[in-house]
């Protein structure tokens, strides 16, 4: 669209640009903007021409994020089978599939992938570094040598620097990633963390959190209070649990430790217990 169908002009500009960069001794990667919507034969022609000009890499771009992982795999596999230079992946998250498409491209033979911390990027963002790295590490047993224990800290630094918000449910670095509220989940994860966790929270910089809310049960509540040296009888636990659930529904989230302890202390004061 940028060349308004004047393909000869585009090829001329490509030759001019690549030749200039090569003359300066630079490493050249040619970005195929909007590869995902390009005519298949035309895309191959452009990629082969870039290779002929001496480019060291060709970037497959899903510029508007319209691909799914299955189609991505097919398209990238074809390029890999035709080109002798490596393929680089560039994906966008407009349909929520940036990470999946990045992984699919790698499965198809791409040798590199563009990522950003927290998925920052144009419109809906790009493939998040932390998601791609952990998917490769945990699903495909491919360790890239990255210190994943720093992911949470890195995420927080970038979020602050970019004045952006990381949703609590964001994969890998979201606040709720290793928070367990449901009584069944909390009970299971205490017995065997693998029951409800894909990997240890420490692997990405987190610590496991047990929180109380509208889905919590008596055992979880009792265990949390015991951690603070508070032992209540079953009747008191049930009464506090009802308050916890009511407040959780009211504030539309799980409760903080401070809020839980305030409920307990307020009840004790109301009943003359110190």
N, C-alpha and C positions, 0 to 999 in steps of 0.2 A: 504494500500500500504506500510506503514511503517513497518508492520510486515510480508510483503511478503506472505500473505495468511496463516500465521502460527497463527491461531486463538487461539489455546490452550495456546500458549506463551503469547498472549495478555491478555487472561483471568487470567493467572497466575500472570502477571505483575500487573494487576488491583487489584487482591486480595492482593498482597504484598504491593502495594502502599496505598490502602485504609486502610488496617490493621495497617500499620505503622502510618498513620495520626491519626487514631482513638485512637491508643495506646498513642499518645501524647496529646490527648484531643482536637484535632483540629476539626473545622467544615469542613466537606468534601463535595465538589461539584465536581461531575465527569463530565468532558467535553467530549461530544460525537463529536469529530472532524469529519467533513464531513458527519454529520447526513443526510444532504439533498440528498446525493448520495448513502447512504448505503442501502443494502438490507433491506426491511421493517421488515422481521422476525428477522434478525440478530440484527438490531437496538433495537428492543423490548427485545431481549434476553440479550443484553448488559445492557440496562437500568434496567431491572429486577434484573440482577446479582449485579449491583451497589447498588440497593436498598437493596437487601438481605445482602450485605456486611456491610450495615450500613451508606451508603452515605446519606446525608441530602438533596441533590438536584441533578438533572440531567440537564445538559446543552445541548440544541439542537442547533447545529452549522450549519449554512449555510456557510461553510468555503470559498467556491469560489463564493458565491453570484449568484447562478443559479436558485433560486426559485422565484416563483411569489406569491403574497399574498394568492391566492386561494388554491394553493397546500400546502403552509405553514400552512394554517388553518387546512387542512385535516390531515396533518402529525402530527401536534402538538395535535390536538383534540384526535387522536388515543392514543398517549402517555399519555395524561392527563386521559383518561378513563381507562387506564391499571395500571398506577403507583399510589402509595399512597404518594410519595414524590413530591414536587413541581418541575415544569419545569422552566428553565431559557433560555432566548432567546439570541442568538449571531448571528448577521446578517452582511453580507458584501454588499457593494454597487456596485459590478461589473456591474450589469445591471440597476443600478439606483433605486433599490427597497428595500434598506436596511431599510428605515423607514417604508415603507408599510408592509414589512415582519415582522418587529418587532411588529407593531400594530396588524397584523393578528395573530401572536403568542399569544399576550395578549388576544385578542378576543377569542382565542381557549382555554384559561385557564392558560397560563403561568403566573407565579407570579413575575418574575423579568426579566430584560432586560439589556443587555450590551450596553452602549452608550459611545460616545466620543464627546468632545466639537469640533464643526465645522466638525464633521465626520472624524477626523483624524484617520488613520489606515493603515494597510497593503494594498498595491495596490490601489484600488479605495476607500478605507476607510470603516468605519463602520457607523452604524446608529447614526446620530447627536443627542446629548442630547437635544438641543433646539427644534429640530423638533419633536422628540418623545413626549417630555413633553407638547408642545403646541398642538399637535394633540390630545393627551389624554384629555387635558384641554378643548379645544374648540369644538372638534367633539364629545367626549364622556362624557363631563362634569365631568371629573375625575381630581380633583385637588390634586396633590401630595405634596402640601405644600412647593413647591420650589418657591423662590422669582424670578419670571421670569423677573422682571424689571432689573435684573443684567445680563441678557443674552448677551446684546450687549457688555458691559464692559468685561465680561468673555471671549467672543469670541475674542475681540481685544487683550486681555492679552495673550491668548493661541496662537493666530496667530503670535504675536511678539516673544513669547518665543520659538515657533517651527519654526520660520523663514518661515512661510507659508502664502499663499495669499488666502483671502476670496473673491470669485467672487462676483461682485456687485449684481448679480441675485440670490445669495444663499438665500434659504428660511430662514425666521426669522431674520437673522443677516446680510444679504447682503445690501450693500449701497443703492441699488435701491428698496428695499422692500417697502418703503413707500414714494417713489419719484414719482410724477405725472407730466408728460410732455404733454400728449394729452389734447387739449383744452376741449374736452367733459368730460374726466375723471376729470380734475382739477375743472371744473365747478360743476360736480356732487358731488365730494368729499367735496367741500366747503359748499354745501347745506346740504348734508347728508353723513358723512364719511363712513357709512355702505354701500353706493352705490358701492364703489370700494376698500374697505378695510375689511378684514376678522375679524379684531379686532383693537383696538386702538393701535397706534404705541408705546405709552408710556408703554404699557403692557410688552414690551420686551426691553425697554430702548431707543427706537427711538423717534424722532419727525417727524411729517409730513413735507415733502419738496415739494414745487411746483417749478419745473424747466422748463426752456425754451429750445426748440430744434426744430428739423424739423417738429415735429407733433403739435407744439403749435399754438394757435390762438391768435387773438387780445385781447380778454377779459383777458386771463391769463397774457399776456405780460403787459397789462395796469394795472392789479391788482398788479403784482410784482413791477412795477415801482412806483406805488403809495405808496407802503410800504417803499420806499426810498425817498419819498417826491417829486417824479418827475411826473408831469402831462403833458401829450402830447396830441395834438389834433389827431383826427382819421387818418389824412393823415400821420402825423409823426409816429404814431404807426405802420401803414402799412409798411412804409419804413424801420423802425427798424426791424419789423418782418421778412421782406425779407432778411435783413442782418443776422439776427439770424439763419434763416433756412439755408442760404448758408454756414455760418461758421460751423453750426452743422454738415452738410453733409461733410464738409471738414475735420473736426477733428473726425468725426464718433462717436459723443457722444452729450449729452446735454451740455449746457453751464453753467459755474459757474456764481455766482452773479457778481464776479469781471469782467468776460468777457462781461457780459451783460451791466454793467455800463460803461465799456470802450467803447463799441459800441456807447452808447448814448452820452458819453462825446466827443468822437472823432467826431461824427456828429455835435454836438453843436459847437465845435471849428471850424470845416470846414465851418460852416455857420455863424460864428461870434457871436454865442449865448453863453452867460456865465451863 
